[in-house]
Amino acid sequence: MERAASATHNSIRPLDNLSSETGYAATLYIDDKLHEECGVFGVWAPDEDVARLTYFGLYALQHRGQESAGIATTDGETLMLRTRMGLVSTAFDEESLSGLKGHAAIGHTRYSTTGSSRLCNAQPLRLDDPNLGWLALAHNGNVTNAEPLHAELAAEGVNFETTSDSEVIGKLAIASHGANWVTKYRRAMSRLTGAYSLALLTPTHLLAIRDPMAIRPLCIGRLPSGGWVVSSESCALMTVGAHFIREVEAGEIVIIGAEGLTSYADLPKAEQALCVFEYIYFARPDSVINKVSLYTARQNMGRELAREHPAEADIVIGVPDSATPAAIGYSLQSGIPYTEGLIKNRYIGRTFIQPDQHLRERGIGLKFNPLPEVLSGKRVIVVDDSIVRGTTTKPIVELLRRSGATEVHVRIHSPAMSHPCYLGVDTARREELIAHRMSVEEIARHIGADSLGYLSLPGLFSAVGQGGDQLCSGCFTGNYPVPVQMEFATDHKLAMEYVGEDKPPAPPRRLELDVDQVEMDLDRIPVGADH
Ligand code: SF4
């Protein structure tokens, strides 16, 4: 039977014997999460302050990347571009925003997946075509064949100024035959493998492009003034007062200008493979992807989890903030009251997350304080979204026990992650993933839990209302939507910074699109237009 979730405030105990007994008992500084990719945002709105709108859009997408931020605007001729390391709030101030004038803009928040964390890799990138002029590019995703394409273009004399796969996309488009940007990007897309959701800016147009498998999200919105917005997530549309129109379709190129919105959606269809981790953790719960509310999907995951892995307990808590909707779902399904048991320091949040392992090991990351007055004497079900290395879960279990929990049952609202991601998510090397090294029982013993339960893959698909033919679940199954080289580790992100013998193994060749079909489709695209 279902019972409404509620906080439990009865049986509050004195705190005398629950104070910190060890140096770390009261606080956790450990990060064991997957890391997002990037956020892209674009505005075409001649009657609006496009730089300011983009700033607020990026602010709403800050969770997708915290390393660098950038905004590019145009007044129809000139490109104005500012990129800085750090958060959106520190990269821009009133003065810098007021210097970014124009009728259209794109913006980017970055978490590095290919290319290291430094200013030269910050986006938007400026690219110059000898015939078409400048173009600014913002990219979310990871191109898995960037390295051979980079080598091929370099051998043809193309110079690279960054070490990111995003520049490979842009330089490949410039090197591709075509009288306008559409034909150039169409041809480039036939050679790219992997994930790319792009926002592009020319002097006159805003373009949005999504890879043929639609691995990363990208949507379109409309401002009350009639202007257009493109965004990685719909939550940013709401932030700037735009209403959701639709997703950018798989393989689609959308061009927005004075003549309105034009769509080129004639690439041969590939199997869809939206990253299922967008539903589990990455995207904000107030976003909607493929008509599915992220908040509802996460509650459903919690409900499925309760059905698959029930436990006798007094309270359900979530690891804040990402697991809260699933913990509520677990509570609603099981009838066990939901309450807060861990408090996250919101002023640390993800601000301090850095992408490299050695920085993680310096102990920067999430910070929780327990609520012993809630936890003491209770059998606790703690819901979290995932376990990557297990470095956070074990201390959380200890923290709950030290705060008086008599039993700790860990429930994870995703399947066991036993494979790395090669499509734009910073996971870990396979040997670092705890589910690769241990069985569920061994992990439960390792983290000190009384029991451990992962949501099954069918349970996850049921919760999001989509199946394996529409979603990528490679990090759970090892079956990726594009060919990947299993030993090709996360150092791939630095692949284009290696030299000589230290170079890591080359990535696999792309999954070929039907180039003849692409060539045929290109004939239907009017040439000479300025986009
Ligand atoms: S492998 Fe996992 S994290 Fe990577 S795109 Fe697929 S579902 Fe997302």
Residues whose N, C-alpha, C, O or C-beta is under 5 A from the ligand:
A	BS01	SF4	C275 V276 F277 P420 C421 Y422 L423 V425 C472 S473 G474 C475
